[in-house]
Amino acid sequence: MRDATPTTIYLSDYTPFGFLVDSVHLTFDLSEHATRVTSRIAFRPNPQATDKTFFLHGENIKLIHALIDGAPVTPAVKENGLTASVPNAPFIWEAEVEIDPGNNTALEGLYMSNGMYCTQCEAEGFRKITYYPDRPDVMSTFTVRINGDLPVLLSNGNPTAKGDGWAEWTDPWPKPAYLFALVAGELIAHPGQFTTRSGRDVELNLWVRPGDEGKCAFGMEALKRSIKWDEDVYGREYDLDVFNIVAVDDFNMGAMENKGLNIFNSSAVLASPETSTDANFERIEAIIAHEYFHNWTGNRITCRDWFQLCLKEGLTVFRDAQFTSDMRSAPVKRIHDVIDLRARQFPEDNGPLSHPVRPESFQEINNFYTATVYEKGAEVIGMLKTLVGDEAYSKALDLYFERHDGQACTIENWLKVFEDTTGRDLTQFKRWYSQSGTPRVTVEDDWADGIYTLTLSQSTPPTPGQTDKQPQVIPVAVGLLGPNGDEVRGTEVLELTGERQRFSFEDLAAKPVPSILRGFSAPVILEHNRSNTERAFLLAHDTDPFNRWEAGRALAQNTLLRMITQDEAPDAQYLDGLLAVLRDADLDPAYRALMLGLPTQSELAAALHEQGETPDPMAIWRAVETLRQATAQHMQDLLPRLQSEALVDGPYSPDAEQAGKRALGSAALALTTRLDGGAMAAEVYAKADNMTLQLSALSCLLRAGKGQAELAAFYDQWHHDRLVLDKWFGLQASLAAPDDAPRIARALTEHPDFNWKNPNRFRALLGGLAMNHAGFHHASGQSYALLADWLIRLDPVNPQTTARMCTAFQIWKRYDADRQDLIRAQLTRVAETPNLSRDTTEMVSRILGT
Ligand SMILES: [Zn+2]
């Protein structure tokens, strides 16, 4: 495969397409290596457009013939599309093309997975199916006829006709081509039904390969909960007679919201207690909700161009987080999200790949499906809601749906509905969309005459392409605690808009302890030099559950950094504070399990780097091990009680209550393993009747350098199940001791089950290695070389997944000169590979800063 020479595309260059599309008719004659696609498209000149060039995108397709108003034409065909001279009046374009789904390993456009045809068109995959104006602002209704000798033939919309070997689907809602989908295969339906609040009966189906029928029930129930929630909370109703979900094994992303026909990575939808962990269940529930919610935020109202990706993704991630908070525990969900934001978005925002939530240029849009666009994009929506209030947020959303239904919109349209409903000027707030980098907020305080004053300052370090940062609107939620731990001021939102601002609290009897950035009210780094005694006080008393957890986290980070840089012993205040929280049986077990978590080793490296130190991955690893051991010893007497609190009555359920208990039990088991050498973990493993327990026990054993027999037994038990086998690969790579990691990972790449062309398997093993901080950054450089070898091998097969995996190297400038040299050499080797894809070329050059 060959890619066009990289060209940079700019937001400021946007112009509307010269033609509008009134209808699209497609006929597919399916064949593994020679599928014929016949299109019949009604165009008319777009009165809003000045440029009337008739250019249709098309890549890797063979044009058989083309007609305009029934007369044969010979378009000028180029590598990335075609042009033709067309009438300045409505006309019908017809074309027949041939494509080769059987050899489409990039998994974009129409491709095959285990004998099944499926599609992935976002962002620019439709142009690999037929010639078309493949841009999100061109919307049309679609009618699709599929001819093929497979029992199940699906497309978007409602089924309108079918016969032996063919089916026809009509989607009455205008949509951009990226929402097109087709699936054909030997599939089995897990059926369901939903009656919408206006009385529409909707047929629901979850389509899977034979053998997976037993893994559908949870996904179907999650879908019904999602449909109901969107009606109740956002007043949004489903708008077709059928909603289909299909599970596919080979898929680059998690899932795709194609209108009426969502296509899911099987790892993001198939679940059973025996094969899936509690975390898998929760993720599946969230992804099903996310894709369903796109029906309104993404499909009915779509993006004008790909720079506006955060318009649909930020909002939909925010909505799915609200859904999970409602279904489960809001504080636990918030903590999980912040852990994830810090692990994935902060390194991106503070490194060579830093970009605004709405980027202003790109070479390959696939490289911008990032934590910044999705997760920071969702944080921006959350801040907007905090600033305007819940009621105004609801009104603005109602106006958004009313005003823009059926349109392709921009961030300007989105912000305008908030300005119109609240009268608020959002000009400064909009910098969250244009300015990259994570703002730092520093805190100083002062106490005199019953008045407590907080002085907040903000600054954002330079990021690639942006040196001069302007102050942003930062909502800082603050509460004050009195000396006895009672709350003397409830949560109040301070609006930090200047570089430095003072906020006063009057009539206080004693100097309060502030609880700042409650609920993580803005995606910033809070720099607050406070004593460990004050942090321990907040860990014991803060009435805001997020900040209570955050206080423990800060104590843990502080002690780890001092252990690393000053060779100190673990901090007693941290250990005592933690013990007190863990003892409190009134606290949610899931919350207590989170309290036992530590900052990741990568976060510690980032924190050291911020302090001007050069992080040593082995020293970080040893400090974490030492603190873990000290925690286990400190909690020795409590651990049996935690284990018994974690016991669950009755049969397995993935609900929040049971999952929380198991999370606490797993955390306690990890500590117990440090004291008993793995005796209890081996027992738990032997008795486990669900994947959560089985995997947590196996993890404990592997971390202790044991569990080889269990690992072999696990393989024997599960080698037939591809999703469980991914866990087997991932666990070994991510948990191997630092010195063993490169060797173990290399050996696993030679395992017969390492089907590296499958994105899930590739990510499980090589992504697992990249997550093993000290193992990946092994001083020999062997892990770097191994990953680079595989990136080079995967690139011609699947550029999208290759480019995404390059991010493992994005933090390279944090480390010492030797490691930087090793990484630079590997990145250069990747960059110099002949015929490297556009995706990977762009990623590597951005990481290298060239
Ligand atoms: Zn999405």
Boltz pocket constraint, residues with backbone or C-beta under 6 A from the ligand:
constraints:
  - pocket:
      binder: B
      contacts: [[A, 290], [A, 294], [A, 312], [A, 313], [A, 316]]
      max_distance: 6.0
